[in-house]
Amino acid sequence: MTQTGCPGCTGDPSWVTTDFRVVLWEQPVLEGVSAERTGWGEAGFDLSGATGVQEVIAWAEEQLAAGAGYWSRQNKPVRDREYVVYAKVPNEQTLIQIAGWDPHLNSASANLSRNADASPEA
């Protein structure tokens, strides 16, 4: 870790955003098909006016628990549920992953986990 100053102090650009995208991922249970061979369904949501990332993460976790994912909405059993939170960069078509685990990324990559103590496969 390198100690540094605030973005405004160092000349690095920074933006305030209240706009986020949340993607809920669900892996269905398919009889006779292992988790490694089963894909994931996604449901995406844009949130505007959030007061902070903690609010967005809480919303994402509530939605997963409530069954708002692709397979749950179809009343299909699911093996795993995950979410990814992206911050929208103002005035750009840019999303930055700030929380969650994306099942489409290689598990050996710099992918973020909801639970820092557990691997995505756990």
Buried (B, 14 or more C-beta within 10 A) or exposed (E): EEEEEEEEEEEEEEEEEBBBBBBBBBBBEBEEEEEEEEEBBBBEBEBEEBEEBEBBBEBBBEBBEEBBBBBBEEEBEBBBBBBBBBBBBEEEEEBEBBBBBBBEBEEEEEBBBBEEEEEBEE
